[in-house]
Amino acid sequence: MVKIIIWTIVVVTVLGLLLALVLYLVAQKFKVEEDPRIDEVEKVMPGANCGGCGFAGCRAFAEAAVKAPNLDKNYCPVGGNDTMAKVAAILGFEVQAKAPLVAVVRCNGACEARPRVNEYDGFASCYVKSLLYTGDTGCSFGCLGCGDCVKECQFGALSMDPATGLPVVDQSKCTACGACVKACPKRIIELRPQGPRGMREFVSCVNKDKGAVAKKACANACIGCGICAKTCTHDAITVEGNLAYIDPAKCKLCRECEAMCPTGAIHGVNFPKPLDKDAVKARIADRKKKAAEAASASASLRDLPGPPEISDLRGGSVRANATAEAASAAPVIPSGSEESKKKEAKDE
């Protein structure tokens, strides 16, 4: 009995050693060499694993960055320019600094501006709510108010305002990872450049209904009137599908569009002084007046009579002069020549 137990232990031990040796040899045979720079890049990453870079996590981003020929298509929004500079130093690449982004909520439909037309009594999720129907207000484009974006934010940069029922972004905490953008089923959250000293202008509405319908659903909606686009002297505003949009790359932060918007759909944030709409409108009116005066003066110059024709001054003498010039241009026949004699005979 003792011998059987001993032999069993010996056989199992030897078999285990043999299998371990086989596994080792197979692992060595089929092992994949990994670039050591991947670990170096991963160490300088923020470790948020938020997916804002477009990859599953920081490790996946590091692998993609090492394999890429350059860093033009790879960017970590959480780490920003500082992290990308470290990654570029490890990989020997050059990287250009990008303007920091921030999440912007493009919905201005507060409770008093967008009254409820029904009461939702289901699971508190914007995604679930959007699957069931358009929402509990007359606007089918606006915020659903269940806070899916707040739940998805890993950095505590979003919160729901109980007074307005809308999400509020804390710029100091926002990393522009884009998780809130993906979580919103209505696509009312957009990543935009922070702007100089955090100042920026944007249309806080995504409603594409016609003006009357949008205005009836929400008092603060963009009605697509185009006044902002006509006012802007920098060609920064376009109106498509009954909705205005401000191009942050062209906007000069003059705030004229904000002052002229009849519904208050255009918002300016982080400006040092409050907007004086009367002063801005007066400036616009003065500019239009000067432009009209300049156009009128230019038209008056075009309507002035031109210089008089030569024939008006000299009358019939023009023809006489022309005859004299034609005669002087005729060839001269020397006297005494055969041609001269023939001409004299003909005249007689």
Buried (B, 14 or more C-beta within 10 A) or exposed (E): EEEEEEEEEEEEEEEEEEEEEEEEEEEEEEEEEEEEBBEBBBEBBBEBBBBBBEBEBBBBBBBBBBEEEEBEEBBBBBBBBEBBBBBBEBBEBEBEEEEBBBBBBBBBBBBEBBEEEEEBEEEEBBEBBBEEEBBBBBBBBBBBBBBBBBBBBEBEBBBBEEEBBBBEBBBEEBBBBBBBBBBBBBEBBBBBBBBEEEBBBBBBBBBBBEBEBBBEBBBBBBBBBEBBBEBBEEEBBBBEEBBBBBEBEEBEBBBBBBBBBEBBBBBBBEBEEEEEBEEBBEBBEEEEEEEEEEEEEEEEEEEEEEEEEEEEEEEEEBEEEEEEEEEEEEEEEEEEEEEEEEEEEEEE
